């Protein structure tokens, strides 16, 4: 469903609020059919926000965006897809180790996607975000 | 030790009151906005604009999030509280705005999703502690609400359905013009839960200009006037009087109805039912789906009955 909307109905993200409304629908769906995923995403958010200088905002295409010094570390959609931007070399390395997959839409970019499907995936997602956080923090500082 | 206990008690009381205020203030404020809107006669001919169903629920969510900002609520809790908020908004609409139960059932998914969206927008807004942005967002939403309320809203649509009847047009025609009570049980779920369904049609004469009445299950009657009477081919009637009830009939104006009969040349006839209506409730992308579904089921109930009578 998410994949269909993103790929085939991607134009609707340009209508103000639509992506956020779609994301709310996903949250509502999960709260009934997969409430554990909401708990995992809350736990991810709580841990990332505890890192120094990290703030969160709503991602323009729905979900939670993690920022450091106004730069995006990564974002997680409410269905559990974590998207993080790396350079091509890091992306290749992570994909080679099976720690990430190609971005669910922008396959040729440095963006990677990671699917949070279990409790243990939260730790792996945290590791990816930490890598991006340290990379951005090094550049800024 | 006692100080710590007292502080904890005070925090608990404050949390509880903030939680409650999130429900009460947000709903009351929105009720006041709608009340003022109605007092100033901003709504034209009872038109309910999209911002009432989009902006105001989002505002309920944002205002609630402001009261809940220090409670560190989990996502599931925010959704649960938003559900309570939506139920409160729906109950208040029933009590103070006179909306019908079926109408509120139709609107409830829309309200819930927008209240949730508002609650999460609010959660992020109040984390940033940037009051300028927060005031700007709320002001922008209110501005959209005002502009939308005073703008003209017009929407007309036509729904068409057809069925094949195993009878010639000459046998069907009299049943199209008028028919006795429909005795078949309702199949459409909205009719089953109480939405008025068509029951009977009467005419003052089988001619152009005659009066026609379409009587619904709750006794409401649509007064119609025949404006095209082409025997065995075309019956068109304008709706000259429509009941206004708090259910869906209060938000839709049926303008014209039509039955077209096409002889298929093999002893069967294609019966086409057309209805033209104006919607007085917005956004169209949501309500027209319902309006089309309801109109289609009115058509099919009547046309199935005509088929049954004609094939006897």
Contacts between the chains, C-beta under 8 A, distances in Angstrom:
chain1	res1	chain2	res2	distance
A	17	B	54	7.9
A	17	B	58	7.7
A	17	B	117	7.0
A	20	B	117	5.3
A	20	B	120	7.3
A	20	B	121	6.7
A	21	B	113	6.0
A	21	B	114	7.0
A	21	B	117	5.2
A	23	B	117	7.8
A	23	B	120	7.8
A	24	B	113	5.3
A	24	B	114	7.8
A	24	B	116	4.3
A	24	B	117	4.3
A	24	B	120	6.5
A	25	B	113	5.7
A	27	B	75	6.3
A	27	B	79	6.0
A	27	B	116	6.5
A	27	B	120	7.5
A	28	B	79	6.2
A	28	B	112	7.0
A	28	B	113	6.7
A	28	B	116	6.1
A	31	B	75	7.5
A	31	B	76	5.4
A	31	B	79	4.5
A	31	B	80	7.6
A	35	B	76	5.8
A	38	B	74	7.4
A	38	B	75	4.5
A	38	B	76	5.1
A	38	B	79	7.9
A	39	B	74	7.2
A	39	B	76	7.2
A	41	B	75	6.7
A	42	B	74	5.1
A	42	B	75	5.3
A	42	B	76	7.9
A	55	B	127	7.4
A	55	B	128	7.1
A	56	B	124	6.7
A	56	B	127	6.6
A	57	B	124	5.6
A	57	B	128	7.4
A	58	B	120	7.0
A	58	B	121	6.5
A	58	B	124	5.0
